[in-house]
Amino acid sequence: MMQQASLEAYKIVTPVLPEKRFKVYQILLEQGPLTNKQIAERLEWTINRVTPRVKELREMGIVRRVKQMCDPESGVTVNVWGCH
């Protein structure tokens, strides 16, 4: 369930984001924090579609890195993203 502040942000951001950015924002808002790989899996997109959208949302100040973690499958350190 969304908190009141998140709901207010959702109402402000929703009309101004292009569709792909909005889908990434929405999945992070509803299910985040998530890695790029987790976002891609939930949206059934390739990672190459997700990564640029996350970067754009970060540059807009809508998404931020919550933490870093080791991906259990690859052993690579990955970022975990969440909404402000």
PDB file of N, CA, C and O in Angstrom:
ATOM      1  N   MET A   1       0.838  -1.184   0.000  1.00  0.00           N
ATOM      2  CA  MET A   1       0.000   0.000   0.000  1.00  0.00           C
ATOM      3  C   MET A   1       0.883   1.248   0.000  1.00  0.00           C
ATOM      4  O   MET A   1       1.851   1.335   0.756  1.00  0.00           O
ATOM      5  N   MET A   2       0.541   2.200  -0.847  1.00  0.00           N
ATOM      6  CA  MET A   2       1.336   3.422  -0.950  1.00  0.00           C
ATOM      7  C   MET A   2       1.084   4.338   0.234  1.00  0.00           C
ATOM      8  O   MET A   2      -0.046   4.480   0.701  1.00  0.00           O
ATOM      9  N   GLN A   3       2.164   4.962   0.714  1.00  0.00           N
ATOM     10  CA  GLN A   3       2.018   5.958   1.757  1.00  0.00           C
ATOM     11  C   GLN A   3       1.489   7.235   1.134  1.00  0.00           C
ATOM     12  O   GLN A   3       1.560   7.405  -0.084  1.00  0.00           O
ATOM     13  N   GLN A   4       0.959   8.133   1.947  1.00  0.00           N
ATOM     14  CA  GLN A   4       0.356   9.372   1.449  1.00  0.00           C
ATOM     15  C   GLN A   4       1.353  10.194   0.629  1.00  0.00           C
ATOM     16  O   GLN A   4       1.002  10.693  -0.440  1.00  0.00           O
ATOM     17  N   ALA A   5       2.594  10.342   1.114  1.00  0.00           N
ATOM     18  CA  ALA A   5       3.594  11.120   0.376  1.00  0.00           C
ATOM     19  C   ALA A   5       3.879  10.494  -0.985  1.00  0.00           C
ATOM     20  O   ALA A   5       4.036  11.207  -1.976  1.00  0.00           O
ATOM     21  N   SER A   6       3.945   9.171  -1.037  1.00  0.00           N
ATOM     22  CA  SER A   6       4.176   8.485  -2.303  1.00  0.00           C
ATOM     23  C   SER A   6       3.003   8.695  -3.249  1.00  0.00           C
ATOM     24  O   SER A   6       3.196   8.874  -4.451  1.00  0.00           O
ATOM     25  N   LEU A   7       1.805   8.672  -2.719  1.00  0.00           N
ATOM     26  CA  LEU A   7       0.611   8.889  -3.532  1.00  0.00           C
ATOM     27  C   LEU A   7       0.606  10.293  -4.123  1.00  0.00           C
ATOM     28  O   LEU A   7       0.244  10.481  -5.284  1.00  0.00           O
ATOM     29  N   GLU A   8       1.005  11.270  -3.329  1.00  0.00           N
ATOM     30  CA  GLU A   8       1.071  12.650  -3.811  1.00  0.00           C
ATOM     31  C   GLU A   8       2.113  12.759  -4.932  1.00  0.00           C
ATOM     32  O   GLU A   8       1.851  13.387  -5.958  1.00  0.00           O
ATOM     33  N   ALA A   9       3.286  12.156  -4.745  1.00  0.00           N
ATOM     34  CA  ALA A   9       4.335  12.181  -5.764  1.00  0.00           C
ATOM     35  C   ALA A   9       3.858  11.487  -7.029  1.00  0.00           C
ATOM     36  O   ALA A   9       4.127  11.949  -8.138  1.00  0.00           O
ATOM     37  N   TYR A  10       3.160  10.392  -6.866  1.00  0.00           N
ATOM     38  CA  TYR A  10       2.627   9.633  -8.005  1.00  0.00           C
ATOM     39  C   TYR A  10       1.700  10.518  -8.837  1.00  0.00           C
ATOM     40  O   TYR A  10       1.775  10.513 -10.066  1.00  0.00           O
ATOM     41  N   LYS A  11       0.842  11.265  -8.185  1.00  0.00           N
ATOM     42  CA  LYS A  11      -0.106  12.140  -8.885  1.00  0.00           C
ATOM     43  C   LYS A  11       0.605  13.258  -9.638  1.00  0.00           C
ATOM     44  O   LYS A  11       0.144  13.685 -10.697  1.00  0.00           O
ATOM     45  N   ILE A  12       1.723  13.732  -9.098  1.00  0.00           N
ATOM     46  CA  ILE A  12       2.476  14.814  -9.741  1.00  0.00           C
ATOM     47  C   ILE A  12       3.271  14.289 -10.928  1.00  0.00           C
ATOM     48  O   ILE A  12       3.275  14.908 -11.993  1.00  0.00           O
ATOM     49  N   VAL A  13       3.940  13.160 -10.759  1.00  0.00           N
ATOM     50  CA  VAL A  13       4.860  12.632 -11.758  1.00  0.00           C
ATOM     51  C   VAL A  13       4.133  11.947 -12.918  1.00  0.00           C
ATOM     52  O   VAL A  13       4.581  12.045 -14.060  1.00  0.00           O
ATOM     53  N   THR A  14       3.051  11.276 -12.654  1.00  0.00           N
ATOM     54  CA  THR A  14       2.357  10.474 -13.661  1.00  0.00           C
ATOM     55  C   THR A  14       2.087  11.198 -14.970  1.00  0.00           C
ATOM     56  O   THR A  14       2.406  10.648 -16.025  1.00  0.00           O
ATOM     57  N   PRO A  15       1.521  12.394 -14.967  1.00  0.00           N
ATOM     58  CA  PRO A  15       1.177  13.013 -16.251  1.00  0.00           C
ATOM     59  C   PRO A  15       2.372  13.497 -17.079  1.00  0.00           C
ATOM     60  O   PRO A  15       2.213  13.754 -18.272  1.00  0.00           O
ATOM     61  N   VAL A  16       3.548  13.627 -16.489  1.00  0.00           N
ATOM     62  CA  VAL A  16       4.667  14.231 -17.206  1.00  0.00           C
ATOM     63  C   VAL A  16       5.709  13.234 -17.715  1.00  0.00           C
ATOM     64  O   VAL A  16       6.619  13.628 -18.444  1.00  0.00           O
ATOM     65  N   LEU A  17       5.603  11.976 -17.357  1.00  0.00           N
ATOM     66  CA  LEU A  17       6.597  10.990 -17.777  1.00  0.00           C
ATOM     67  C   LEU A  17       6.166  10.262 -19.049  1.00  0.00           C
ATOM     68  O   LEU A  17       5.011   9.855 -19.173  1.00  0.00           O
ATOM     69  N   PRO A  18       7.098  10.097 -19.997  1.00  0.00           N
ATOM     70  CA  PRO A  18       6.805   9.238 -21.142  1.00  0.00           C
ATOM     71  C   PRO A  18       6.497   7.813 -20.660  1.00  0.00           C
ATOM     72  O   PRO A  18       6.867   7.441 -19.546  1.00  0.00           O
ATOM     73  N   GLU A  19       5.837   7.037 -21.480  1.00  0.00           N
ATOM     74  CA  GLU A  19       5.314   5.734 -21.079  1.00  0.00           C
ATOM     75  C   GLU A  19       6.367   4.778 -20.501  1.00  0.00           C
ATOM     76  O   GLU A  19       6.131   4.169 -19.458  1.00  0.00           O
ATOM     77  N   LYS A  20       7.509   4.639 -21.155  1.00  0.00           N
ATOM     78  CA  LYS A  20       8.519   3.685 -20.673  1.00  0.00           C
ATOM     79  C   LYS A  20       9.085   4.120 -19.329  1.00  0.00           C
ATOM     80  O   LYS A  20       9.256   3.294 -18.432  1.00  0.00           O
ATOM     81  N   ARG A  21       9.375   5.401 -19.182  1.00  0.00           N
ATOM     82  CA  ARG A  21       9.870   5.898 -17.889  1.00  0.00           C
ATOM     83  C   ARG A  21       8.817   5.683 -16.818  1.00  0.00           C
ATOM     84  O   ARG A  21       9.132   5.280 -15.698  1.00  0.00           O
ATOM     85  N   PHE A  22       7.564   5.954 -17.166  1.00  0.00           N
ATOM     86  CA  PHE A  22       6.489   5.801 -16.195  1.00  0.00           C
ATOM     87  C   PHE A  22       6.374   4.354 -15.724  1.00  0.00           C
ATOM     88  O   PHE A  22       6.170   4.107 -14.536  1.00  0.00           O
ATOM     89  N   LYS A  23       6.503   3.402 -16.637  1.00  0.00           N
ATOM     90  CA  LYS A  23       6.400   1.990 -16.254  1.00  0.00           C
ATOM     91  C   LYS A  23       7.492   1.598 -15.266  1.00  0.00           C
ATOM     92  O   LYS A  23       7.240   0.860 -14.313  1.00  0.00           O
ATOM     93  N   VAL A  24       8.707   2.094 -15.497  1.00  0.00           N
ATOM     94  CA  VAL A  24       9.808   1.812 -14.568  1.00  0.00           C
ATOM     95  C   VAL A  24       9.542   2.483 -13.228  1.00  0.00           C
ATOM     96  O   VAL A  24       9.724   1.869 -12.178  1.00  0.00           O
ATOM     97  N   TYR A  25       9.116   3.730 -13.259  1.00  0.00           N
ATOM     98  CA  TYR A  25       8.786   4.457 -12.023  1.00  0.00           C
ATOM     99  C   TYR A  25       7.694   3.719 -11.252  1.00  0.00           C
ATOM    100  O   TYR A  25       7.805   3.528 -10.041  1.00  0.00           O
ATOM    101  N   GLN A  26       6.660   3.312 -11.944  1.00  0.00           N
ATOM    102  CA  GLN A  26       5.523   2.655 -11.311  1.00  0.00           C
ATOM    103  C   GLN A  26       5.931   1.349 -10.640  1.00  0.00           C
ATOM    104  O   GLN A  26       5.511   1.071  -9.517  1.00  0.00           O
ATOM    105  N   ILE A  27       6.746   0.547 -11.320  1.00  0.00           N
ATOM    106  CA  ILE A  27       7.156  -0.734 -10.742  1.00  0.00           C
ATOM    107  C   ILE A  27       8.028  -0.505  -9.504  1.00  0.00           C
ATOM    108  O   ILE A  27       7.942  -1.253  -8.531  1.00  0.00           O
ATOM    109  N   LEU A  28       8.865   0.533  -9.548  1.00  0.00           N
ATOM    110  CA  LEU A  28       9.689   0.852  -8.370  1.00  0.00           C
ATOM    111  C   LEU A  28       8.824   1.357  -7.219  1.00  0.00           C
ATOM    112  O   LEU A  28       9.059   1.014  -6.061  1.00  0.00           O
ATOM    113  N   LEU A  29       7.840   2.159  -7.539  1.00  0.00           N
ATOM    114  CA  LEU A  29       6.957   2.698  -6.512  1.00  0.00           C
ATOM    115  C   LEU A  29       6.147   1.593  -5.851  1.00  0.00           C
ATOM    116  O   LEU A  29       5.975   1.580  -4.632  1.00  0.00           O
ATOM    117  N   GLU A  30       5.654   0.674  -6.656  1.00  0.00           N
ATOM    118  CA  GLU A  30       4.777  -0.374  -6.141  1.00  0.00           C
ATOM    119  C   GLU A  30       5.527  -1.568  -5.554  1.00  0.00           C
ATOM    120  O   GLU A  30       5.056  -2.182  -4.597  1.00  0.00           O
ATOM    121  N   GLN A  31       6.704  -1.908  -6.126  1.00  0.00           N
ATOM    122  CA  GLN A  31       7.386  -3.134  -5.715  1.00  0.00           C
ATOM    123  C   GLN A  31       8.821  -2.923  -5.258  1.00  0.00           C
ATOM    124  O   GLN A  31       9.473  -3.872  -4.823  1.00  0.00           O
ATOM    125  N   GLY A  32       9.327  -1.696  -5.347  1.00  0.00           N
ATOM    126  CA  GLY A  32      10.725  -1.419  -5.060  1.00  0.00           C
ATOM    127  C   GLY A  32      11.046  -1.473  -3.596  1.00  0.00           C
ATOM    128  O   GLY A  32      10.165  -1.634  -2.752  1.00  0.00           O
ATOM    129  N   PRO A  33      12.308  -1.339  -3.307  1.00  0.00           N
ATOM    130  CA  PRO A  33      13.473  -1.149  -4.161  1.00  0.00           C
ATOM    131  C   PRO A  33      13.816  -2.419  -4.959  1.00  0.00           C
ATOM    132  O   PRO A  33      13.607  -3.544  -4.505  1.00  0.00           O
ATOM    133  N   LEU A  34      14.355  -2.184  -6.174  1.00  0.00           N
ATOM    134  CA  LEU A  34      14.685  -3.269  -7.088  1.00  0.00           C
ATOM    135  C   LEU A  34      15.969  -2.973  -7.856  1.00  0.00           C
ATOM    136  O   LEU A  34      16.365  -1.816  -7.992  1.00  0.00           O
ATOM    137  N   THR A  35      16.609  -4.014  -8.351  1.00  0.00           N
ATOM    138  CA  THR A  35      17.758  -3.864  -9.249  1.00  0.00           C
ATOM    139  C   THR A  35      17.237  -3.707 -10.682  1.00  0.00           C
ATOM    140  O   THR A  35      16.060  -3.952 -10.946  1.00  0.00           O
ATOM    141  N   ASN A  36      18.105  -3.305 -11.593  1.00  0.00           N
ATOM    142  CA  ASN A  36      17.712  -3.227 -12.999  1.00  0.00           C
ATOM    143  C   ASN A  36      17.217  -4.585 -13.505  1.00  0.00           C
ATOM    144  O   ASN A  36      16.237  -4.663 -14.246  1.00  0.00           O
ATOM    145  N   LYS A  37      17.899  -5.636 -13.101  1.00  0.00           N
ATOM    146  CA  LYS A  37      17.525  -6.984 -13.524  1.00  0.00           C
ATOM    147  C   LYS A  37      16.128  -7.347 -13.020  1.00  0.00           C
ATOM    148  O   LYS A  37      15.329  -7.925 -13.757  1.00  0.00           O
ATOM    149  N   GLN A  38      15.838  -7.009 -11.773  1.00  0.00           N
ATOM    150  CA  GLN A  38      14.523  -7.297 -11.216  1.00  0.00           C
ATOM    151  C   GLN A  38      13.427  -6.488 -11.908  1.00  0.00           C
ATOM    152  O   GLN A  38      12.328  -6.991 -12.143  1.00  0.00           O
ATOM    153  N   ILE A  39      13.737  -5.231 -12.233  1.00  0.00           N
ATOM    154  CA  ILE A  39      12.777  -4.399 -12.968  1.00  0.00           C
ATOM    155  C   ILE A  39      12.500  -5.037 -14.321  1.00  0.00           C
ATOM    156  O   ILE A  39      11.345  -5.170 -14.727  1.00  0.00           O
ATOM    157  N   ALA A  40      13.562  -5.432 -15.020  1.00  0.00           N
ATOM    158  CA  ALA A  40      13.418  -6.053 -16.344  1.00  0.00           C
ATOM    159  C   ALA A  40      12.567  -7.317 -16.267  1.00  0.00           C
ATOM    160  O   ALA A  40      11.710  -7.543 -17.121  1.00  0.00           O
ATOM    161  N   GLU A  41      12.799  -8.129 -15.264  1.00  0.00           N
ATOM    162  CA  GLU A  41      12.025  -9.369 -15.113  1.00  0.00           C
ATOM    163  C   GLU A  41      10.550  -9.073 -14.889  1.00  0.00           C
ATOM    164  O   GLU A  41       9.689  -9.718 -15.487  1.00  0.00           O
ATOM    165  N   ARG A  42      10.252  -8.104 -14.034  1.00  0.00           N
ATOM    166  CA  ARG A  42       8.852  -7.790 -13.723  1.00  0.00           C
ATOM    167  C   ARG A  42       8.119  -7.156 -14.907  1.00  0.00           C
ATOM    168  O   ARG A  42       6.924  -7.380 -15.099  1.00  0.00           O
ATOM    169  N   LEU A  43       8.843  -6.367 -15.693  1.00  0.00           N
ATOM    170  CA  LEU A  43       8.230  -5.733 -16.857  1.00  0.00           C
ATOM    171  C   LEU A  43       8.292  -6.610 -18.109  1.00  0.00           C
ATOM    172  O   LEU A  43       7.698  -6.294 -19.140  1.00  0.00           O
ATOM    173  N   GLU A  44       9.026  -7.715 -17.992  1.00  0.00           N
ATOM    174  CA  GLU A  44       9.269  -8.606 -19.133  1.00  0.00           C
ATOM    175  C   GLU A  44       9.938  -7.841 -20.278  1.00  0.00           C
ATOM    176  O   GLU A  44       9.564  -7.979 -21.443  1.00  0.00           O
ATOM    177  N   TRP A  45      10.932  -7.037 -19.915  1.00  0.00           N
ATOM    178  CA  TRP A  45      11.739  -6.264 -20.853  1.00  0.00           C
ATOM    179  C   TRP A  45      13.156  -6.805 -20.816  1.00  0.00           C
ATOM    180  O   TRP A  45      13.523  -7.550 -19.907  1.00  0.00           O
ATOM    181  N   THR A  46      13.958  -6.421 -21.819  1.00  0.00           N
ATOM    182  CA  THR A  46      15.390  -6.704 -21.752  1.00  0.00           C
ATOM    183  C   THR A  46      16.030  -5.675 -20.828  1.00  0.00           C
ATOM    184  O   THR A  46      15.488  -4.588 -20.624  1.00  0.00           O
ATOM    185  N   ILE A  47      17.163  -6.017 -20.284  1.00  0.00           N
ATOM    186  CA  ILE A  47      17.885  -5.102 -19.395  1.00  0.00           C
ATOM    187  C   ILE A  47      18.260  -3.814 -20.132  1.00  0.00           C
ATOM    188  O   ILE A  47      18.341  -2.745 -19.525  1.00  0.00           O
ATOM    189  N   ASN A  48      18.488  -3.924 -21.450  1.00  0.00           N
ATOM    190  CA  ASN A  48      18.869  -2.749 -22.239  1.00  0.00           C
ATOM    191  C   ASN A  48      17.741  -1.728 -22.366  1.00  0.00           C
ATOM    192  O   ASN A  48      18.004  -0.567 -22.682  1.00  0.00           O
ATOM    193  N   ARG A  49      16.523  -2.120 -22.133  1.00  0.00           N
ATOM    194  CA  ARG A  49      15.404  -1.170 -22.116  1.00  0.00           C
ATOM    195  C   ARG A  49      15.275  -0.514 -20.752  1.00  0.00           C
ATOM    196  O   ARG A  49      14.830   0.629 -20.653  1.00  0.00           O
ATOM    197  N   VAL A  50      15.660  -1.226 -19.701  1.00  0.00           N
ATOM    198  CA  VAL A  50      15.495  -0.732 -18.339  1.00  0.00           C
ATOM    199  C   VAL A  50      16.579   0.260 -17.946  1.00  0.00           C
ATOM    200  O   VAL A  50      16.282   1.332 -17.420  1.00  0.00           O
ATOM    201  N   THR A  51      17.827  -0.093 -18.199  1.00  0.00           N
ATOM    202  CA  THR A  51      18.962   0.709 -17.739  1.00  0.00           C
ATOM    203  C   THR A  51      18.876   2.176 -18.154  1.00  0.00           C
ATOM    204  O   THR A  51      19.085   3.043 -17.305  1.00  0.00           O
ATOM    205  N   PRO A  52      18.578   2.498 -19.411  1.00  0.00           N
ATOM    206  CA  PRO A  52      18.481   3.915 -19.776  1.00  0.00           C
ATOM    207  C   PRO A  52      17.318   4.634 -19.085  1.00  0.00           C
ATOM    208  O   PRO A  52      17.424   5.814 -18.751  1.00  0.00           O
ATOM    209  N   ARG A  53      16.210   3.919 -18.874  1.00  0.00           N
ATOM    210  CA  ARG A  53      15.056   4.541 -18.216  1.00  0.00           C
ATOM    211  C   ARG A  53      15.387   4.868 -16.765  1.00  0.00           C
ATOM    212  O   ARG A  53      15.004   5.926 -16.265  1.00  0.00           O
ATOM    213  N   VAL A  54      16.098   3.967 -16.085  1.00  0.00           N
ATOM    214  CA  VAL A  54      16.505   4.228 -14.704  1.00  0.00           C
ATOM    215  C   VAL A  54      17.435   5.433 -14.668  1.00  0.00           C
ATOM    216  O   VAL A  54      17.299   6.303 -13.808  1.00  0.00           O
ATOM    217  N   LYS A  55      18.370   5.482 -15.592  1.00  0.00           N
ATOM    218  CA  LYS A  55      19.301   6.623 -15.649  1.00  0.00           C
ATOM    219  C   LYS A  55      18.543   7.929 -15.845  1.00  0.00           C
ATOM    220  O   LYS A  55      18.835   8.917 -15.171  1.00  0.00           O
ATOM    221  N   GLU A  56      17.587   7.950 -16.747  1.00  0.00           N
ATOM    222  CA  GLU A  56      16.790   9.162 -16.988  1.00  0.00           C
ATOM    223  C   GLU A  56      16.023   9.568 -15.738  1.00  0.00           C
ATOM    224  O   GLU A  56      15.966  10.751 -15.399  1.00  0.00           O
ATOM    225  N   LEU A  57      15.435   8.600 -15.056  1.00  0.00           N
ATOM    226  CA  LEU A  57      14.696   8.899 -13.829  1.00  0.00           C
ATOM    227  C   LEU A  57      15.625   9.382 -12.722  1.00  0.00           C
ATOM    228  O   LEU A  57      15.244  10.237 -11.922  1.00  0.00           O
ATOM    229  N   ARG A  58      16.837   8.843 -12.669  1.00  0.00           N
ATOM    230  CA  ARG A  58      17.830   9.320 -11.691  1.00  0.00           C
ATOM    231  C   ARG A  58      18.191  10.764 -11.982  1.00  0.00           C
ATOM    232  O   ARG A  58      18.256  11.587 -11.069  1.00  0.00           O
ATOM    233  N   GLU A  59      18.427  11.078 -13.255  1.00  0.00           N
ATOM    234  CA  GLU A  59      18.805  12.439 -13.630  1.00  0.00           C
ATOM    235  C   GLU A  59      17.681  13.435 -13.351  1.00  0.00           C
ATOM    236  O   GLU A  59      17.938  14.618 -13.127  1.00  0.00           O
ATOM    237  N   MET A  60      16.446  12.962 -13.366  1.00  0.00           N
ATOM    238  CA  MET A  60      15.295  13.810 -13.050  1.00  0.00           C
ATOM    239  C   MET A  60      15.093  13.952 -11.540  1.00  0.00           C
ATOM    240  O   MET A  60      14.283  14.765 -11.095  1.00  0.00           O
ATOM    241  N   GLY A  61      15.828  13.160 -10.754  1.00  0.00           N
ATOM    242  CA  GLY A  61      15.698  13.208  -9.300  1.00  0.00           C
ATOM    243  C   GLY A  61      14.515  12.426  -8.761  1.00  0.00           C
ATOM    244  O   GLY A  61      14.099  12.632  -7.621  1.00  0.00           O
ATOM    245  N   ILE A  62      13.972  11.529  -9.572  1.00  0.00           N
ATOM    246  CA  ILE A  62      12.796  10.752  -9.176  1.00  0.00           C
ATOM    247  C   ILE A  62      13.202   9.425  -8.544  1.00  0.00           C
ATOM    248  O   ILE A  62      12.518   8.912  -7.658  1.00  0.00           O
ATOM    249  N   VAL A  63      14.323   8.874  -9.010  1.00  0.00           N
ATOM    250  CA  VAL A  63      14.822   7.582  -8.530  1.00  0.00           C
ATOM    251  C   VAL A  63      16.197   7.791  -7.924  1.00  0.00           C
ATOM    252  O   VAL A  63      16.974   8.628  -8.384  1.00  0.00           O
ATOM    253  N   ARG A  64      16.485   7.026  -6.890  1.00  0.00           N
ATOM    254  CA  ARG A  64      17.801   7.122  -6.234  1.00  0.00           C
ATOM    255  C   ARG A  64      18.305   5.727  -5.899  1.00  0.00           C
ATOM    256  O   ARG A  64      17.538   4.773  -5.775  1.00  0.00           O
ATOM    257  N   ARG A  65      19.630   5.644  -5.756  1.00  0.00           N
ATOM    258  CA  ARG A  65      20.217   4.372  -5.333  1.00  0.00           C
ATOM    259  C   ARG A  65      19.959   4.211  -3.843  1.00  0.00           C
ATOM    260  O   ARG A  65      20.265   5.097  -3.045  1.00  0.00           O
ATOM    261  N   VAL A  66      19.396   3.074  -3.487  1.00  0.00           N
ATOM    262  CA  VAL A  66      19.101   2.772  -2.098  1.00  0.00           C
ATOM    263  C   VAL A  66      20.283   2.072  -1.445  1.00  0.00           C
ATOM    264  O   VAL A  66      20.641   2.354  -0.301  1.00  0.00           O
ATOM    265  N   LYS A  67      20.887   1.146  -2.202  1.00  0.00           N
ATOM    266  CA  LYS A  67      22.049   0.401  -1.701  1.00  0.00           C
ATOM    267  C   LYS A  67      22.688  -0.333  -2.860  1.00  0.00           C
ATOM    268  O   LYS A  67      22.178  -0.322  -3.980  1.00  0.00           O
ATOM    269  N   GLN A  68      23.810  -0.970  -2.576  1.00  0.00           N
ATOM    270  CA  GLN A  68      24.456  -1.876  -3.517  1.00  0.00           C
ATOM    271  C   GLN A  68      24.439  -3.262  -2.896  1.00  0.00           C
ATOM    272  O   GLN A  68      24.475  -3.417  -1.676  1.00  0.00           O
ATOM    273  N   MET A  69      24.385  -4.269  -3.763  1.00  0.00           N
ATOM    274  CA  MET A  69      24.399  -5.650  -3.263  1.00  0.00           C
ATOM    275  C   MET A  69      25.069  -6.548  -4.296  1.00  0.00           C
ATOM    276  O   MET A  69      25.253  -6.164  -5.450  1.00  0.00           O
ATOM    277  N   CYS A  70      25.418  -7.712  -3.872  1.00  0.00           N
ATOM    278  CA  CYS A  70      26.015  -8.694  -4.771  1.00  0.00           C
ATOM    279  C   CYS A  70      24.890  -9.527  -5.388  1.00  0.00           C
ATOM    280  O   CYS A  70      24.094 -10.141  -4.677  1.00  0.00           O
ATOM    281  N   ASP A  71      24.839  -9.538  -6.713  1.00  0.00           N
ATOM    282  CA  ASP A  71      23.851 -10.365  -7.412  1.00  0.00           C
ATOM    283  C   ASP A  71      24.234 -11.823  -7.186  1.00  0.00           C
ATOM    284  O   ASP A  71      25.347 -12.228  -7.521  1.00  0.00           O
ATOM    285  N   PRO A  72      23.326 -12.613  -6.622  1.00  0.00           N
ATOM    286  CA  PRO A  72      23.668 -14.000  -6.294  1.00  0.00           C
ATOM    287  C   PRO A  72      23.970 -14.876  -7.513  1.00  0.00           C
ATOM    288  O   PRO A  72      24.725 -15.842  -7.403  1.00  0.00           O
ATOM    289  N   GLU A  73      23.396 -14.553  -8.662  1.00  0.00           N
ATOM    290  CA  GLU A  73      23.627 -15.366  -9.857  1.00  0.00           C
ATOM    291  C   GLU A  73      24.957 -15.053 -10.524  1.00  0.00           C
ATOM    292  O   GLU A  73      25.688 -15.962 -10.919  1.00  0.00           O
ATOM    293  N   SER A  74      25.274 -13.763 -10.649  1.00  0.00           N
ATOM    294  CA  SER A  74      26.477 -13.363 -11.387  1.00  0.00           C
ATOM    295  C   SER A  74      27.671 -13.073 -10.487  1.00  0.00           C
ATOM    296  O   SER A  74      28.815 -13.126 -10.938  1.00  0.00           O
ATOM    297  N   GLY A  75      27.413 -12.766  -9.214  1.00  0.00           N
ATOM    298  CA  GLY A  75      28.495 -12.383  -8.310  1.00  0.00           C
ATOM    299  C   GLY A  75      28.942 -10.948  -8.483  1.00  0.00           C
ATOM    300  O   GLY A  75      29.912 -10.521  -7.856  1.00  0.00           O
ATOM    301  N   VAL A  76      28.245 -10.192  -9.330  1.00  0.00           N
ATOM    302  CA  VAL A  76      28.580  -8.802  -9.627  1.00  0.00           C
ATOM    303  C   VAL A  76      27.848  -7.885  -8.646  1.00  0.00           C
ATOM    304  O   VAL A  76      26.714  -8.162  -8.254  1.00  0.00           O
ATOM    305  N   THR A  77      28.508  -6.792  -8.254  1.00  0.00           N
ATOM    306  CA  THR A  77      27.858  -5.799  -7.407  1.00  0.00           C
ATOM    307  C   THR A  77      26.895  -4.975  -8.272  1.00  0.00           C
ATOM    308  O   THR A  77      27.273  -4.448  -9.318  1.00  0.00           O
ATOM    309  N   VAL A  78      25.643  -4.877  -7.810  1.00  0.00           N
ATOM    310  CA  VAL A  78      24.613  -4.149  -8.550  1.00  0.00           C
ATOM    311  C   VAL A  78      23.966  -3.097  -7.651  1.00  0.00           C
ATOM    312  O   VAL A  78      24.016  -3.187  -6.424  1.00  0.00           O
ATOM    313  N   ASN A  79      23.361  -2.101  -8.289  1.00  0.00           N
ATOM    314  CA  ASN A  79      22.629  -1.075  -7.553  1.00  0.00           C
ATOM    315  C   ASN A  79      21.188  -1.486  -7.353  1.00  0.00           C
ATOM    316  O   ASN A  79      20.587  -2.157  -8.193  1.00  0.00           O
ATOM    317  N   VAL A  80      20.649  -1.070  -6.227  1.00  0.00           N
ATOM    318  CA  VAL A  80      19.240  -1.294  -5.916  1.00  0.00           C
ATOM    319  C   VAL A  80      18.595   0.092  -5.916  1.00  0.00           C
ATOM    320  O   VAL A  80      19.051   0.995  -5.215  1.00  0.00           O
ATOM    321  N   TRP A  81      17.530   0.255  -6.706  1.00  0.00           N
ATOM    322  CA  TRP A  81      16.907   1.561  -6.923  1.00  0.00           C
ATOM    323  C   TRP A  81      15.579   1.675  -6.188  1.00  0.00           C
ATOM    324  O   TRP A  81      14.854   0.696  -6.010  1.00  0.00           O
ATOM    325  N   GLY A  82      15.282   2.908  -5.764  1.00  0.00           N
ATOM    326  CA  GLY A  82      14.007   3.196  -5.134  1.00  0.00           C
ATOM    327  C   GLY A  82      13.565   4.591  -5.494  1.00  0.00           C
ATOM    328  O   GLY A  82      14.351   5.382  -6.017  1.00  0.00           O
ATOM    329  N   CYS A  83      12.320   4.900  -5.221  1.00  0.00           N
ATOM    330  CA  CYS A  83      11.785   6.241  -5.495  1.00  0.00           C
ATOM    331  C   CYS A  83      12.076   7.169  -4.336  1.00  0.00           C
ATOM    332  O   CYS A  83      12.167   6.734  -3.188  1.00  0.00           O
ATOM    333  N   HIS A  84      12.220   8.445  -4.635  1.00  0.00           N
ATOM    334  CA  HIS A  84      12.418   9.455  -3.583  1.00  0.00           C
ATOM    335  C   HIS A  84      11.166   9.638  -2.803  1.00  0.00           C
ATOM    336  O   HIS A  84      11.130  10.445  -1.874  1.00  0.00           O
TER     337      HIS A  84
END
